[in-house]
Amino acid sequence: MGFVWIGYQYDGSVPFWRAIRDDKLRIIAAITPNSDLGDSWEHADNPQYPEKYSALGIRLGVNYTVYAMTH
């Protein structure tokens, strides 16, 4: 029996993101419901976790951090 990851990407929910903006329309909070963004960071070093999800999740996390530190 193979290893199976069960998460939001397999339950039929569509992942999306929302943002909370300030008066100047700058993003002050990013919200990613129905996604496995946290799992992509947690399992990045696990060879059985799909690499494409880990790579995308890490890129998003770096982008969020850089944006937060520069705006």
mmCIF file as Biopython writes it, N, C-alpha, C and O atoms, coordinates in Angstrom:
data_model
#
loop_
_atom_site.group_PDB
_atom_site.id
_atom_site.type_symbol
_atom_site.label_atom_id
_atom_site.label_alt_id
_atom_site.label_comp_id
_atom_site.label_asym_id
_atom_site.label_entity_id
_atom_site.label_seq_id
_atom_site.pdbx_PDB_ins_code
_atom_site.Cartn_x
_atom_site.Cartn_y
_atom_site.Cartn_z
_atom_site.occupancy
_atom_site.B_iso_or_equiv
_atom_site.auth_seq_id
_atom_site.auth_asym_id
_atom_site.pdbx_PDB_model_num
ATOM 1   N N  . MET A ? 1  ? 0.844   -1.176 0.000  1.0 0.0 1  A 1 
ATOM 2   C CA . MET A ? 1  ? 0.000   0.000  0.000  1.0 0.0 1  A 1 
ATOM 3   C C  . MET A ? 1  ? 0.892   1.243  0.000  1.0 0.0 1  A 1 
ATOM 4   O O  . MET A ? 1  ? 1.803   1.347  0.822  1.0 0.0 1  A 1 
ATOM 5   N N  . GLY A ? 2  ? 0.641   2.184  -0.911 1.0 0.0 2  A 1 
ATOM 6   C CA . GLY A ? 2  ? 1.436   3.398  -1.033 1.0 0.0 2  A 1 
ATOM 7   C C  . GLY A ? 2  ? 1.041   4.443  -0.006 1.0 0.0 2  A 1 
ATOM 8   O O  . GLY A ? 2  ? 0.010   4.335  0.658  1.0 0.0 2  A 1 
ATOM 9   N N  . PHE A ? 3  ? 1.862   5.425  0.102  1.0 0.0 3  A 1 
ATOM 10  C CA . PHE A ? 3  ? 1.644   6.540  1.013  1.0 0.0 3  A 1 
ATOM 11  C C  . PHE A ? 3  ? 0.669   7.512  0.363  1.0 0.0 3  A 1 
ATOM 12  O O  . PHE A ? 3  ? 0.866   7.901  -0.788 1.0 0.0 3  A 1 
ATOM 13  N N  . VAL A ? 4  ? -0.380  7.914  1.079  1.0 0.0 4  A 1 
ATOM 14  C CA . VAL A ? 4  ? -1.393  8.811  0.516  1.0 0.0 4  A 1 
ATOM 15  C C  . VAL A ? 4  ? -1.499  10.058 1.378  1.0 0.0 4  A 1 
ATOM 16  O O  . VAL A ? 4  ? -1.689  9.961  2.590  1.0 0.0 4  A 1 
ATOM 17  N N  . TRP A ? 5  ? -1.378  11.222 0.766  1.0 0.0 5  A 1 
ATOM 18  C CA . TRP A ? 5  ? -1.579  12.497 1.465  1.0 0.0 5  A 1 
ATOM 19  C C  . TRP A ? 5  ? -3.025  12.894 1.309  1.0 0.0 5  A 1 
ATOM 20  O O  . TRP A ? 5  ? -3.535  12.964 0.191  1.0 0.0 5  A 1 
ATOM 21  N N  . ILE A ? 6  ? -3.685  13.153 2.406  1.0 0.0 6  A 1 
ATOM 22  C CA . ILE A ? 6  ? -5.067  13.618 2.366  1.0 0.0 6  A 1 
ATOM 23  C C  . ILE A ? 6  ? -5.070  15.067 2.826  1.0 0.0 6  A 1 
ATOM 24  O O  . ILE A ? 6  ? -4.635  15.373 3.936  1.0 0.0 6  A 1 
ATOM 25  N N  . GLY A ? 7  ? -5.551  15.935 1.993  1.0 0.0 7  A 1 
ATOM 26  C CA . GLY A ? 7  ? -5.576  17.344 2.327  1.0 0.0 7  A 1 
ATOM 27  C C  . GLY A ? 7  ? -6.603  18.066 1.490  1.0 0.0 7  A 1 
ATOM 28  O O  . GLY A ? 7  ? -7.357  17.443 0.741  1.0 0.0 7  A 1 
ATOM 29  N N  . TYR A ? 8  ? -6.634  19.342 1.612  1.0 0.0 8  A 1 
ATOM 30  C CA . TYR A ? 8  ? -7.652  20.115 0.924  1.0 0.0 8  A 1 
ATOM 31  C C  . TYR A ? 8  ? -7.574  20.003 -0.584 1.0 0.0 8  A 1 
ATOM 32  O O  . TYR A ? 8  ? -8.600  20.114 -1.254 1.0 0.0 8  A 1 
ATOM 33  N N  . GLN A ? 9  ? -6.397  19.786 -1.138 1.0 0.0 9  A 1 
ATOM 34  C CA . GLN A ? 9  ? -6.312  19.708 -2.586 1.0 0.0 9  A 1 
ATOM 35  C C  . GLN A ? 9  ? -7.027  18.481 -3.145 1.0 0.0 9  A 1 
ATOM 36  O O  . GLN A ? 9  ? -7.219  18.384 -4.357 1.0 0.0 9  A 1 
ATOM 37  N N  . TYR A ? 10 ? -7.417  17.555 -2.298 1.0 0.0 10 A 1 
ATOM 38  C CA . TYR A ? 10 ? -8.087  16.341 -2.765 1.0 0.0 10 A 1 
ATOM 39  C C  . TYR A ? 10 ? -9.562  16.270 -2.392 1.0 0.0 10 A 1 
ATOM 40  O O  . TYR A ? 10 ? -10.228 15.300 -2.754 1.0 0.0 10 A 1 
ATOM 41  N N  . ASP A ? 11 ? -10.099 17.263 -1.679 1.0 0.0 11 A 1 
ATOM 42  C CA . ASP A ? 11 ? -11.476 17.127 -1.204 1.0 0.0 11 A 1 
ATOM 43  C C  . ASP A ? 11 ? -12.499 17.863 -2.056 1.0 0.0 11 A 1 
ATOM 44  O O  . ASP A ? 11 ? -13.674 17.907 -1.689 1.0 0.0 11 A 1 
ATOM 45  N N  . GLY A ? 12 ? -12.094 18.442 -3.178 1.0 0.0 12 A 1 
ATOM 46  C CA . GLY A ? 12 ? -13.027 19.123 -4.055 1.0 0.0 12 A 1 
ATOM 47  C C  . GLY A ? 12 ? -13.171 20.607 -3.771 1.0 0.0 12 A 1 
ATOM 48  O O  . GLY A ? 12 ? -13.789 21.315 -4.566 1.0 0.0 12 A 1 
ATOM 49  N N  . SER A ? 13 ? -12.625 21.107 -2.671 1.0 0.0 13 A 1 
ATOM 50  C CA . SER A ? 13 ? -12.671 22.534 -2.384 1.0 0.0 13 A 1 
ATOM 51  C C  . SER A ? 13 ? -11.680 23.262 -3.278 1.0 0.0 13 A 1 
ATOM 52  O O  . SER A ? 13 ? -10.597 22.759 -3.578 1.0 0.0 13 A 1 
ATOM 53  N N  . VAL A ? 14 ? -12.070 24.444 -3.692 1.0 0.0 14 A 1 
ATOM 54  C CA . VAL A ? 14 ? -11.199 25.237 -4.543 1.0 0.0 14 A 1 
ATOM 55  C C  . VAL A ? 14 ? -10.383 26.187 -3.668 1.0 0.0 14 A 1 
ATOM 56  O O  . VAL A ? 14 ? -10.960 27.010 -2.958 1.0 0.0 14 A 1 
ATOM 57  N N  . PRO A ? 15 ? -9.055  26.089 -3.704 1.0 0.0 15 A 1 
ATOM 58  C CA . PRO A ? 15 ? -8.241  27.018 -2.915 1.0 0.0 15 A 1 
ATOM 59  C C  . PRO A ? 15 ? -8.315  28.418 -3.512 1.0 0.0 15 A 1 
ATOM 60  O O  . PRO A ? 15 ? -8.417  28.584 -4.728 1.0 0.0 15 A 1 
ATOM 61  N N  . PHE A ? 16 ? -8.263  29.406 -2.655 1.0 0.0 16 A 1 
ATOM 62  C CA . PHE A ? 16 ? -8.275  30.791 -3.101 1.0 0.0 16 A 1 
ATOM 63  C C  . PHE A ? 16 ? -7.605  31.641 -2.041 1.0 0.0 16 A 1 
ATOM 64  O O  . PHE A ? 16 ? -7.255  31.130 -0.978 1.0 0.0 16 A 1 
ATOM 65  N N  . TRP A ? 17 ? -7.421  32.916 -2.301 1.0 0.0 17 A 1 
ATOM 66  C CA . TRP A ? 17 ? -6.839  33.796 -1.293 1.0 0.0 17 A 1 
ATOM 67  C C  . TRP A ? 17 ? -7.613  35.095 -1.264 1.0 0.0 17 A 1 
ATOM 68  O O  . TRP A ? 17 ? -8.210  35.515 -2.255 1.0 0.0 17 A 1 
ATOM 69  N N  . ARG A ? 18 ? -7.587  35.710 -0.117 1.0 0.0 18 A 1 
ATOM 70  C CA . ARG A ? 18 ? -8.221  37.008 0.111  1.0 0.0 18 A 1 
ATOM 71  C C  . ARG A ? 18 ? -7.203  37.896 0.816  1.0 0.0 18 A 1 
ATOM 72  O O  . ARG A ? 18 ? -6.214  37.415 1.369  1.0 0.0 18 A 1 
ATOM 73  N N  . ALA A ? 19 ? -7.461  39.191 0.786  1.0 0.0 19 A 1 
ATOM 74  C CA . ALA A ? 19 ? -6.565  40.128 1.450  1.0 0.0 19 A 1 
ATOM 75  C C  . ALA A ? 19 ? -7.375  41.167 2.207  1.0 0.0 19 A 1 
ATOM 76  O O  . ALA A ? 19 ? -8.474  41.541 1.797  1.0 0.0 19 A 1 
ATOM 77  N N  . ILE A ? 20 ? -6.818  41.621 3.308  1.0 0.0 20 A 1 
ATOM 78  C CA . ILE A ? 20 ? -7.365  42.765 4.041  1.0 0.0 20 A 1 
ATOM 79  C C  . ILE A ? 20 ? -6.449  43.936 3.708  1.0 0.0 20 A 1 
ATOM 80  O O  . ILE A ? 20 ? -5.226  43.835 3.813  1.0 0.0 20 A 1 
ATOM 81  N N  . ARG A ? 21 ? -7.064  45.060 3.301  1.0 0.0 21 A 1 
ATOM 82  C CA . ARG A ? 21 ? -6.284  46.214 2.864  1.0 0.0 21 A 1 
ATOM 83  C C  . ARG A ? 21 ? -6.515  47.401 3.787  1.0 0.0 21 A 1 
ATOM 84  O O  . ARG A ? 21 ? -7.551  47.510 4.443  1.0 0.0 21 A 1 
ATOM 85  N N  . ASP A ? 22 ? -5.537  48.278 3.820  1.0 0.0 22 A 1 
ATOM 86  C CA . ASP A ? 22 ? -5.686  49.499 4.608  1.0 0.0 22 A 1 
ATOM 87  C C  . ASP A ? 22 ? -6.320  50.588 3.735  1.0 0.0 22 A 1 
ATOM 88  O O  . ASP A ? 22 ? -6.761  50.307 2.621  1.0 0.0 22 A 1 
ATOM 89  N N  . ASP A ? 23 ? -6.368  51.819 4.233  1.0 0.0 23 A 1 
ATOM 90  C CA . ASP A ? 23 ? -7.006  52.923 3.513  1.0 0.0 23 A 1 
ATOM 91  C C  . ASP A ? 23 ? -6.305  53.271 2.198  1.0 0.0 23 A 1 
ATOM 92  O O  . ASP A ? 23 ? -6.920  53.830 1.291  1.0 0.0 23 A 1 
ATOM 93  N N  . LYS A ? 24 ? -5.033  52.943 2.103  1.0 0.0 24 A 1 
ATOM 94  C CA . LYS A ? 24 ? -4.275  53.199 0.873  1.0 0.0 24 A 1 
ATOM 95  C C  . LYS A ? 24 ? -4.241  51.971 -0.043 1.0 0.0 24 A 1 
ATOM 96  O O  . LYS A ? 24 ? -3.473  51.922 -1.004 1.0 0.0 24 A 1 
ATOM 97  N N  . LEU A ? 25 ? -5.077  50.988 0.268  1.0 0.0 25 A 1 
ATOM 98  C CA . LEU A ? 25 ? -5.214  49.741 -0.497 1.0 0.0 25 A 1 
ATOM 99  C C  . LEU A ? 25 ? -3.968  48.859 -0.459 1.0 0.0 25 A 1 
ATOM 100 O O  . LEU A ? 25 ? -3.787  48.007 -1.329 1.0 0.0 25 A 1 
ATOM 101 N N  . ARG A ? 26 ? -3.110  49.055 0.538  1.0 0.0 26 A 1 
ATOM 102 C CA . ARG A ? 26 ? -1.970  48.169 0.739  1.0 0.0 26 A 1 
ATOM 103 C C  . ARG A ? 26 ? -2.442  46.930 1.488  1.0 0.0 26 A 1 
ATOM 104 O O  . ARG A ? 26 ? -3.274  47.027 2.390  1.0 0.0 26 A 1 
ATOM 105 N N  . ILE A ? 27 ? -1.924  45.790 1.128  1.0 0.0 27 A 1 
ATOM 106 C CA . ILE A ? 27 ? -2.308  44.534 1.785  1.0 0.0 27 A 1 
ATOM 107 C C  . ILE A ? 27 ? -1.690  44.505 3.173  1.0 0.0 27 A 1 
ATOM 108 O O  . ILE A ? 27 ? -0.479  44.664 3.328  1.0 0.0 27 A 1 
ATOM 109 N N  . ILE A ? 28 ? -2.544  44.296 4.195  1.0 0.0 28 A 1 
ATOM 110 C CA . ILE A ? 28 ? -2.037  44.185 5.564  1.0 0.0 28 A 1 
ATOM 111 C C  . ILE A ? 28 ? -2.208  42.773 6.117  1.0 0.0 28 A 1 
ATOM 112 O O  . ILE A ? 28 ? -1.611  42.431 7.138  1.0 0.0 28 A 1 
ATOM 113 N N  . ALA A ? 29 ? -3.015  41.956 5.455  1.0 0.0 29 A 1 
ATOM 114 C CA . ALA A ? 29 ? -3.158  40.550 5.854  1.0 0.0 29 A 1 
ATOM 115 C C  . ALA A ? 29 ? -3.556  39.734 4.626  1.0 0.0 29 A 1 
ATOM 116 O O  . ALA A ? 29 ? -4.446  40.133 3.875  1.0 0.0 29 A 1 
ATOM 117 N N  . ALA A ? 30 ? -2.904  38.605 4.426  1.0 0.0 30 A 1 
ATOM 118 C CA . ALA A ? 30 ? -3.231  37.682 3.343  1.0 0.0 30 A 1 
ATOM 119 C C  . ALA A ? 30 ? -3.839  36.433 3.962  1.0 0.0 30 A 1 
ATOM 120 O O  . ALA A ? 30 ? -3.318  35.901 4.943  1.0 0.0 30 A 1 
ATOM 121 N N  . ILE A ? 31 ? -4.940  35.967 3.388  1.0 0.0 31 A 1 
ATOM 122 C CA . ILE A ? 31 ? -5.673  34.819 3.925  1.0 0.0 31 A 1 
ATOM 123 C C  . ILE A ? 31 ? -5.753  33.759 2.825  1.0 0.0 31 A 1 
ATOM 124 O O  . ILE A ? 31 ? -6.140  34.059 1.695  1.0 0.0 31 A 1 
ATOM 125 N N  . THR A ? 32 ? -5.384  32.520 3.159  1.0 0.0 32 A 1 
ATOM 126 C CA . THR A ? 32 ? -5.376  31.451 2.161  1.0 0.0 32 A 1 
ATOM 127 C C  . THR A ? 32 ? -6.205  30.250 2.641  1.0 0.0 32 A 1 
ATOM 128 O O  . THR A ? 32 ? -5.642  29.211 2.984  1.0 0.0 32 A 1 
ATOM 129 N N  . PRO A ? 33 ? -7.543  30.386 2.667  1.0 0.0 33 A 1 
ATOM 130 C CA . PRO A ? 33 ? -8.348  29.232 3.079  1.0 0.0 33 A 1 
ATOM 131 C C  . PRO A ? 33 ? -8.370  28.154 1.990  1.0 0.0 33 A 1 
ATOM 132 O O  . PRO A ? 33 ? -8.075  28.425 0.825  1.0 0.0 33 A 1 
ATOM 133 N N  . ASN A ? 34 ? -8.717  26.952 2.383  1.0 0.0 34 A 1 
ATOM 134 C CA . ASN A ? 34 ? -8.799  25.810 1.474  1.0 0.0 34 A 1 
ATOM 135 C C  . ASN A ? 34 ? -7.482  25.534 0.768  1.0 0.0 34 A 1 
ATOM 136 O O  . ASN A ? 34 ? -7.472  25.121 -0.391 1.0 0.0 34 A 1 
ATOM 137 N N  . SER A ? 35 ? -6.382  25.758 1.454  1.0 0.0 35 A 1 
ATOM 138 C CA . SER A ? 35 ? -5.083  25.443 0.862  1.0 0.0 35 A 1 
ATOM 139 C C  . SER A ? 35 ? -4.241  24.698 1.890  1.0 0.0 35 A 1 
ATOM 140 O O  . SER A ? 35 ? -4.530  24.718 3.087  1.0 0.0 35 A 1 
ATOM 141 N N  . ASP A ? 36 ? -3.220  24.056 1.410  1.0 0.0 36 A 1 
ATOM 142 C CA . ASP A ? 36 ? -2.303  23.331 2.282  1.0 0.0 36 A 1 
ATOM 143 C C  . ASP A ? 36 ? -0.977  24.060 2.384  1.0 0.0 36 A 1 
ATOM 144 O O  . ASP A ? 36 ? 0.081   23.431 2.375  1.0 0.0 36 A 1 
ATOM 145 N N  . LEU A ? 37 ? -1.023  25.380 2.480  1.0 0.0 37 A 1 
ATOM 146 C CA . LEU A ? 37 ? 0.197   26.167 2.527  1.0 0.0 37 A 1 
ATOM 147 C C  . LEU A ? 37 ? 1.077   25.760 3.703  1.0 0.0 37 A 1 
ATOM 148 O O  . LEU A ? 37 ? 2.288   25.609 3.537  1.0 0.0 37 A 1 
ATOM 149 N N  . GLY A ? 38 ? 0.504   25.583 4.868  1.0 0.0 38 A 1 
ATOM 150 C CA . GLY A ? 38 ? 1.273   25.153 6.041  1.0 0.0 38 A 1 
ATOM 151 C C  . GLY A ? 38 ? 1.857   23.771 5.868  1.0 0.0 38 A 1 
ATOM 152 O O  . GLY A ? 38 ? 2.991   23.525 6.278  1.0 0.0 38 A 1 
ATOM 153 N N  . ASP A ? 39 ? 1.110   22.867 5.274  1.0 0.0 39 A 1 
ATOM 154 C CA . ASP A ? 39 ? 1.623   21.514 5.033  1.0 0.0 39 A 1 
ATOM 155 C C  . ASP A ? 39 ? 2.803   21.543 4.072  1.0 0.0 39 A 1 
ATOM 156 O O  . ASP A ? 39 ? 3.740   20.756 4.211  1.0 0.0 39 A 1 
ATOM 157 N N  . SER A ? 40 ? 2.759   22.454 3.093  1.0 0.0 40 A 1 
ATOM 158 C CA . SER A ? 40 ? 3.864   22.494 2.138  1.0 0.0 40 A 1 
ATOM 159 C C  . SER A ? 40 ? 5.165   22.884 2.826  1.0 0.0 40 A 1 
ATOM 160 O O  . SER A ? 40 ? 6.232   22.438 2.405  1.0 0.0 40 A 1 
ATOM 161 N N  . TRP A ? 41 ? 5.107   23.692 3.858  1.0 0.0 41 A 1 
ATOM 162 C CA . TRP A ? 41 ? 6.309   24.056 4.616  1.0 0.0 41 A 1 
ATOM 163 C C  . TRP A ? 41 ? 6.706   22.910 5.538  1.0 0.0 41 A 1 
ATOM 164 O O  . TRP A ? 41 ? 7.880   22.551 5.632  1.0 0.0 41 A 1 
ATOM 165 N N  . GLU A ? 42 ? 5.723   22.345 6.212  1.0 0.0 42 A 1 
ATOM 166 C CA . GLU A ? 42 ? 5.990   21.300 7.209  1.0 0.0 42 A 1 
ATOM 167 C C  . GLU A ? 42 ? 6.602   20.050 6.589  1.0 0.0 42 A 1 
ATOM 168 O O  . GLU A ? 42 ? 7.477   19.423 7.185  1.0 0.0 42 A 1 
ATOM 169 N N  . HIS A ? 43 ? 6.148   19.692 5.406  1.0 0.0 43 A 1 
ATOM 170 C CA . HIS A ? 43 ? 6.566   18.431 4.791  1.0 0.0 43 A 1 
ATOM 171 C C  . HIS A ? 43 ? 7.537   18.625 3.636  1.0 0.0 43 A 1 
ATOM 172 O O  . HIS A ? 43 ? 7.716   17.713 2.829  1.0 0.0 43 A 1 
ATOM 173 N N  . ALA A ? 44 ? 8.165   19.788 3.538  1.0 0.0 44 A 1 
ATOM 174 C CA . ALA A ? 44 ? 9.065   20.071 2.407  1.0 0.0 44 A 1 
ATOM 175 C C  . ALA A ? 44 ? 10.222  19.086 2.319  1.0 0.0 44 A 1 
ATOM 176 O O  . ALA A ? 44 ? 10.698  18.799 1.220  1.0 0.0 44 A 1 
ATOM 177 N N  . ASP A ? 45 ? 10.683  18.564 3.446  1.0 0.0 45 A 1 
ATOM 178 C CA . ASP A ? 45 ? 11.815  17.631 3.419  1.0 0.0 45 A 1 
ATOM 179 C C  . ASP A ? 45 ? 11.395  16.169 3.341  1.0 0.0 45 A 1 
ATOM 180 O O  . ASP A ? 45 ? 12.242  15.278 3.395  1.0 0.0 45 A 1 
ATOM 181 N N  . ASN A ? 46 ? 10.099  15.915 3.216  1.0 0.0 46 A 1 
ATOM 182 C CA . ASN A ? 46 ? 9.599   14.548 3.111  1.0 0.0 46 A 1 
ATOM 183 C C  . ASN A ? 46 ? 9.543   14.161 1.629  1.0 0.0 46 A 1 
ATOM 184 O O  . ASN A ? 46 ? 8.807   14.788 0.867  1.0 0.0 46 A 1 
ATOM 185 N N  . PRO A ? 47 ? 10.298  13.147 1.204  1.0 0.0 47 A 1 
ATOM 186 C CA . PRO A ? 47 ? 10.332  12.790 -0.217 1.0 0.0 47 A 1 
ATOM 187 C C  . PRO A ? 47 ? 8.998   12.270 -0.756 1.0 0.0 47 A 1 
ATOM 188 O O  . PRO A ? 47 ? 8.811   12.210 -1.971 1.0 0.0 47 A 1 
ATOM 189 N N  . GLN A ? 48 ? 8.073   11.895 0.123  1.0 0.0 48 A 1 
ATOM 190 C CA . GLN A ? 48 ? 6.780   11.402 -0.341 1.0 0.0 48 A 1 
ATOM 191 C C  . GLN A ? 48 ? 5.757   12.523 -0.557 1.0 0.0 48 A 1 
ATOM 192 O O  . GLN A ? 48 ? 4.702   12.288 -1.146 1.0 0.0 48 A 1 
ATOM 193 N N  . TYR A ? 49 ? 6.057   13.723 -0.092 1.0 0.0 49 A 1 
ATOM 194 C CA . TYR A ? 49 ? 5.165   14.858 -0.309 1.0 0.0 49 A 1 
ATOM 195 C C  . TYR A ? 49 ? 5.469   15.456 -1.683 1.0 0.0 49 A 1 
ATOM 196 O O  . TYR A ? 49 ? 6.639   15.618 -2.027 1.0 0.0 49 A 1 
ATOM 197 N N  . PRO A ? 50 ? 4.450   15.786 -2.475 1.0 0.0 50 A 1 
ATOM 198 C CA . PRO A ? 50 ? 4.699   16.297 -3.830 1.0 0.0 50 A 1 
ATOM 199 C C  . PRO A ? 50 ? 5.559   17.561 -3.828 1.0 0.0 50 A 1 
ATOM 200 O O  . PRO A ? 50 ? 5.210   18.553 -3.187 1.0 0.0 50 A 1 
ATOM 201 N N  . GLU A ? 51 ? 6.663   17.523 -4.535 1.0 0.0 51 A 1 
ATOM 202 C CA . GLU A ? 51 ? 7.616   18.639 -4.568 1.0 0.0 51 A 1 
ATOM 203 C C  . GLU A ? 51 ? 6.989   19.904 -5.131 1.0 0.0 51 A 1 
ATOM 204 O O  . GLU A ? 51 ? 7.333   21.004 -4.696 1.0 0.0 51 A 1 
ATOM 205 N N  . LYS A ? 52 ? 6.074   19.773 -6.092 1.0 0.0 52 A 1 
ATOM 206 C CA . LYS A ? 52 ? 5.507   20.983 -6.694 1.0 0.0 52 A 1 
ATOM 207 C C  . LYS A ? 52 ? 4.708   21.792 -5.670 1.0 0.0 52 A 1 
ATOM 208 O O  . LYS A ? 52 ? 4.660   23.019 -5.761 1.0 0.0 52 A 1 
ATOM 209 N N  . TYR A ? 53 ? 4.076   21.120 -4.691 1.0 0.0 53 A 1 
ATOM 210 C CA . TYR A ? 53 ? 3.344   21.840 -3.650 1.0 0.0 53 A 1 
ATOM 211 C C  . TYR A ? 53 ? 4.302   22.488 -2.649 1.0 0.0 53 A 1 
ATOM 212 O O  . TYR A ? 53 ? 4.064   23.604 -2.186 1.0 0.0 53 A 1 
ATOM 213 N N  . SER A ? 54 ? 5.379   21.785 -2.321 1.0 0.0 54 A 1 
ATOM 214 C CA . SER A ? 54 ? 6.370   22.355 -1.403 1.0 0.0 54 A 1 
ATOM 215 C C  . SER A ? 54 ? 7.039   23.580 -2.013 1.0 0.0 54 A 1 
ATOM 216 O O  . SER A ? 54 ? 7.181   24.608 -1.352 1.0 0.0 54 A 1 
ATOM 217 N N  . ALA A ? 55 ? 7.442   23.471 -3.256 1.0 0.0 55 A 1 
ATOM 218 C CA . ALA A ? 55 ? 8.126   24.579 -3.914 1.0 0.0 55 A 1 
ATOM 219 C C  . ALA A ? 55 ? 7.218   25.803 -4.010 1.0 0.0 55 A 1 
ATOM 220 O O  . ALA A ? 55 ? 7.652   26.921 -3.734 1.0 0.0 55 A 1 
ATOM 221 N N  . LEU A ? 56 ? 5.973   25.599 -4.395 1.0 0.0 56 A 1 
ATOM 222 C CA . LEU A ? 56 ? 5.043   26.720 -4.500 1.0 0.0 56 A 1 
ATOM 223 C C  . LEU A ? 56 ? 4.769   27.334 -3.131 1.0 0.0 56 A 1 
ATOM 224 O O  . LEU A ? 56 ? 4.748   28.558 -2.996 1.0 0.0 56 A 1 
ATOM 225 N N  . GLY A ? 57 ? 4.562   26.508 -2.130 1.0 0.0 57 A 1 
ATOM 226 C CA . GLY A ? 57 ? 4.296   27.007 -0.782 1.0 0.0 57 A 1 
ATOM 227 C C  . GLY A ? 57 ? 5.449   27.804 -0.209 1.0 0.0 57 A 1 
ATOM 228 O O  . GLY A ? 57 ? 5.241   28.824 0.447  1.0 0.0 57 A 1 
ATOM 229 N N  . ILE A ? 58 ? 6.667   27.342 -0.456 1.0 0.0 58 A 1 
ATOM 230 C CA . ILE A ? 58 ? 7.840   28.067 0.032  1.0 0.0 58 A 1 
ATOM 231 C C  . ILE A ? 58 ? 7.991   29.394 -0.702 1.0 0.0 58 A 1 
ATOM 232 O O  . ILE A ? 58 ? 8.320   30.406 -0.085 1.0 0.0 58 A 1 
ATOM 233 N N  . ARG A ? 59 ? 7.754   29.400 -2.019 1.0 0.0 59 A 1 
ATOM 234 C CA . ARG A ? 59 ? 7.823   30.662 -2.771 1.0 0.0 59 A 1 
ATOM 235 C C  . ARG A ? 59 ? 6.789   31.661 -2.263 1.0 0.0 59 A 1 
ATOM 236 O O  . ARG A ? 59 ? 7.094   32.845 -2.119 1.0 0.0 59 A 1 
ATOM 237 N N  . LEU A ? 60 ? 5.570   31.197 -1.990 1.0 0.0 60 A 1 
ATOM 238 C CA . LEU A ? 60 ? 4.541   32.088 -1.455 1.0 0.0 60 A 1 
ATOM 239 C C  . LEU A ? 60 ? 4.940   32.632 -0.092 1.0 0.0 60 A 1 
ATOM 240 O O  . LEU A ? 60 ? 4.760   33.819 0.177  1.0 0.0 60 A 1 
ATOM 241 N N  . GLY A ? 61 ? 5.476   31.783 0.766  1.0 0.0 61 A 1 
ATOM 242 C CA . GLY A ? 61 ? 5.904   32.219 2.093  1.0 0.0 61 A 1 
ATOM 243 C C  . GLY A ? 61 ? 7.011   33.262 2.023  1.0 0.0 61 A 1 
ATOM 244 O O  . GLY A ? 61 ? 6.995   34.237 2.774  1.0 0.0 61 A 1 
ATOM 245 N N  . VAL A ? 62 ? 7.968   33.062 1.129  1.0 0.0 62 A 1 
ATOM 246 C CA . VAL A ? 62 ? 9.043   34.045 0.957  1.0 0.0 62 A 1 
ATOM 247 C C  . VAL A ? 62 ? 8.470   35.350 0.420  1.0 0.0 62 A 1 
ATOM 248 O O  . VAL A ? 62 ? 8.856   36.425 0.879  1.0 0.0 62 A 1 
ATOM 249 N N  . ASN A ? 63 ? 7.566   35.276 -0.534 1.0 0.0 63 A 1 
ATOM 250 C CA . ASN A ? 63 ? 6.952   36.488 -1.071 1.0 0.0 63 A 1 
ATOM 251 C C  . ASN A ? 63 ? 6.188   37.238 0.008  1.0 0.0 63 A 1 
ATOM 252 O O  . ASN A ? 63 ? 6.286   38.462 0.092  1.0 0.0 63 A 1 
ATOM 253 N N  . TYR A ? 64 ? 5.424   36.525 0.838  1.0 0.0 64 A 1 
ATOM 254 C CA . TYR A ? 64 ? 4.688   37.181 1.935  1.0 0.0 64 A 1 
ATOM 255 C C  . TYR A ? 64 ? 5.657   37.884 2.882  1.0 0.0 64 A 1 
ATOM 256 O O  . TYR A ? 64 ? 5.412   39.014 3.305  1.0 0.0 64 A 1 
ATOM 257 N N  . THR A ? 65 ? 6.751   37.214 3.208  1.0 0.0 65 A 1 
ATOM 258 C CA . THR A ? 65 ? 7.726   37.793 4.137  1.0 0.0 65 A 1 
ATOM 259 C C  . THR A ? 65 ? 8.397   39.030 3.559  1.0 0.0 65 A 1 
ATOM 260 O O  . THR A ? 65 ? 8.508   40.053 4.234  1.0 0.0 65 A 1 
ATOM 261 N N  . VAL A ? 66 ? 8.838   38.940 2.327  1.0 0.0 66 A 1 
ATOM 262 C CA . VAL A ? 66 ? 9.489   40.089 1.687  1.0 0.0 66 A 1 
ATOM 263 C C  . VAL A ? 66 ? 8.516   41.253 1.577  1.0 0.0 66 A 1 
ATOM 264 O O  . VAL A ? 66 ? 8.887   42.395 1.851  1.0 0.0 66 A 1 
ATOM 265 N N  . TYR A ? 67 ? 7.284   40.983 1.182  1.0 0.0 67 A 1 
ATOM 266 C CA . TYR A ? 67 ? 6.279   42.045 1.080  1.0 0.0 67 A 1 
ATOM 267 C C  . TYR A ? 67 ? 6.056   42.699 2.447  1.0 0.0 67 A 1 
ATOM 268 O O  . TYR A ? 67 ? 6.007   43.925 2.553  1.0 0.0 67 A 1 
ATOM 269 N N  . ALA A ? 68 ? 5.922   41.881 3.480  1.0 0.0 68 A 1 
ATOM 270 C CA . ALA A ? 68 ? 5.677   42.415 4.821  1.0 0.0 68 A 1 
ATOM 271 C C  . ALA A ? 68 ? 6.829   43.274 5.308  1.0 0.0 68 A 1 
ATOM 272 O O  . ALA A ? 68 ? 6.608   44.250 6.024  1.0 0.0 68 A 1 
ATOM 273 N N  . MET A ? 69 ? 8.047   42.933 4.935  1.0 0.0 69 A 1 
ATOM 274 C CA . MET A ? 69 ? 9.195   43.674 5.413  1.0 0.0 69 A 1 
ATOM 275 C C  . MET A ? 69 ? 9.516   44.920 4.585  1.0 0.0 69 A 1 
ATOM 276 O O  . MET A ? 69 ? 10.320  45.752 5.007  1.0 0.0 69 A 1 
ATOM 277 N N  . THR A ? 70 ? 8.897   45.055 3.417  1.0 0.0 70 A 1 
ATOM 278 C CA . THR A ? 70 ? 9.198   46.184 2.539  1.0 0.0 70 A 1 
ATOM 279 C C  . THR A ? 70 ? 8.044   47.145 2.357  1.0 0.0 70 A 1 
ATOM 280 O O  . THR A ? 70 ? 8.202   48.166 1.688  1.0 0.0 70 A 1 
ATOM 281 N N  . HIS A ? 71 ? 6.899   46.855 2.925  1.0 0.0 71 A 1 
ATOM 282 C CA . HIS A ? 71 ? 5.746   47.747 2.757  1.0 0.0 71 A 1 
ATOM 283 C C  . HIS A ? 71 ? 5.262   48.258 4.093  1.0 0.0 71 A 1 
ATOM 284 O O  . HIS A ? 71 ? 4.299   49.022 4.150  1.0 0.0 71 A 1 
#
